[in-house]
């Protein structure tokens, strides 16, 4: 049985345009989402600063000097989302957790398909360790967190770079083949057909992708941090 908040979220989702609609406009949806993010109520955070991580735009949210750091990877099906759409969320995350948050503005599909987004995350992580003191954060304690497509990117980050003390994956995208029955039987909220659309923007043939990064539930995940 769904939680009342989940029921409301599903009803709200149904009012939004579907990626499968004829004439669906990616650029228009991106602009609308960005405008919504800019207009959202924002919690104050001690330090909010845009930073350049070796060419990858990021935004730092630091609730206090010397805190450990969360690397945040936003959701959006690899296609949507940016620093503004998740600004209010990252502020809440920093204030609630007491950790600094570094939001990564990775490149998005379809303009930049796999592995561009994960390569951007690698660039940020490699830059972050030596840059930590200049940011006023403690990079001896690093965690990575992501939702949906960002959850997939967070998992790949932990697989590629063994520097994280923990990882939080919020409904991550880990099955490009859509092999579980619920992909086809559940019709509320995000549908299996819509999820296929997102995967095909990210990688040309997701159903046949044998890469451990694209199909992590089919590989050995030993060695990951507490997740």
N, C-alpha and C positions, 0 to 999 in steps of 0.2 A: 504494500500500500504506500502510495506516495505521500511524502510530507506536504502539508499545506503550502509551504513556500515553493516546493517543486511544482505543485499543481499550478500555482500562479505563474511561475516561470514558463511552464509549458504553454499556458494560455497566451502569455505575452509573445512567446516565440512565434505562435501561429499568426499573429498580426503582422509580422515582419515579412518582407519580400523573400521568396525562396530563390536560391541560386539556380533552380531549375526553371524559373519563370522565363518565358520568351522575352528577349530583350534585356535580361538582367544586366545591370551596369555596375561592374566592380568599382570603377572610379567614383561613381555617385555614392555608393554605399560607404566607401572609405571616407569620403568627405563628410557625409552625414554623421558617421560614427565619431569622427574627429571633432566635429562641432559639438556633439553630445558630451564628449569627454572634456572639452574646454569649458563647457557650461556647468559641469557637475560641481557639487559642493566639495570643497577641499579642506582636509584637516591640516592645520599648521604642523610643520616639521622643522626642527632646529636648522638643518641645512638641506636645501634642495638645489642641486647644481647640475647643469648639463656638462658632460665631459666627453672627450674624444679618446676612444680606446684604440689607438693605432688605426684610425680610419673608420671605426664603427661607432656611431652615435650612441651614447648611453645617458642615463640620468641617475644621479646619486641622491638617495634620501637617507640622511643620517640623523637619528634622533638624539645622539650624544657622541662625544669624542671617544674614540677607541673601541667602539662596539664591533662584534663580529659581523660578517657580511653574508647576505643572501643575494645570489645572482638570480634575477627574476626574468623569466621568458614567457611573454604573454601568449594567450591563445588567439584564435582567429582562423583556424583551418589552414595555416601557412600562408593565407592570402590577405587577411584583414588584421587590424590592430597596429598600434604604434605607441610612442611614448605618451601621447595625449589621451588616447582611449583608455589607458590603464593608469593614468596619473593618480586619480582619487584612490584607486585600489592599492597602489604601491605606498601611498601615504598612510593608509589604514594599516597595511601590513607592517610598515616600519614602526608606527606608534604602538601597535598591539603586541608585536613580538619583542620590541626593544632592540632589534637588530637593524643595522643599516641595510638598505636595499639598493642594488644596482640593476636598473631596468635596461635591457638590451634592445636596441632598435635594429634587429637583424633584417636582412634583405628578405623580401616576400616573393612568393610565387604569384602568378605564373611568369612574371618577368625574370625572376631568379629562382629556378627550380633547384631541387636537391642536387648537391649538398651545400648550396650557398649559405643557408641559414645556420647550419651547424658549423660551417667553416668560420662564420662570423663569431659564433659563440667561442670557438677555440681561440680566435684572435683576442677576444676580450679576456678570457681566462689567463692566457699567457701574459697579457699586459698587466693584469690585475695584481698578480703576486708582488712584483717589484714596485708597483705604483701605490700599493696600499698605504704606506706611511704618508704620502703626500695627500691622500684622501681622508686621513684621520680615522681609518678603520683598521681592524685587526684581521689581516688575511691569514693568520694561523688557524682561524676557524671560519671556513667557507662552507656554505650550503648552497644548493641549487633548487629552485622551485619553478614549476610551470604548470599551466592548465591547458587541457585539450592538446592542440598542436604544440603548445609550449611545454606540455608534459613530455611529449615525445622528444623534443629538443633537449629538455633537461636530462632525460634518461641517456640520450646519446652523449651529452656532455660528460656525464658521470662515467660512461663506458670509455670515452676517449681520453679523459684527463683524470687520473686517480688522485685528485687534490681535495675532494669534497668530504667533509665529515658526515654529511647526511644529504638526502634528497627527498623532496616532496613532489609527488606526481599526482595532480588533480585531474581525474578522468582523462588520462593520457591516450593519445591515438597510437595504438600498438598493433593493430590488425588491419593492414591495407587490403587484405583479401576479403574482409567482411565475413569470415567463416562462421562466426557464432550465430545461432538461429535468431537472436533478438535483432540482428541487423535487418532482417526481412520481416519479422513478425510485429515489431513495434513501429507504430505509425505516428505517434505523437512526438512533438519536439523535433530534434534532428533525426532525419530518416536515413536509412541505409543508402538510398539513391543519392541523397545530398552528400553523405560522407564520401561516396565514390567520386562525386564531382570534385571535392576538395583534394582527395588523393591524386586524382588525375591532373590537377593543376600543379601539384608538387613533384610528381614523378610520372613519367610517361606510361609505364606499365606496372602499377602498384600491385596488382594481383599476382604477378609472376616474380615480384622482387624477392630475391633470395638473400639480400643483405641483412646481416644481423641488426644493423641500425634501423632498417625500414620494417623489419619483422622481428622485434626483440623478444616477443613471447615464444618464438620458436628456436631460441638459442640459449646457451649457457650464460646465466647472469651472475655466476659466482664472482666474488670480488668487488661487487658494488658496495657502496657505503650503506648504512641503515637507511631504508627507503620506505 
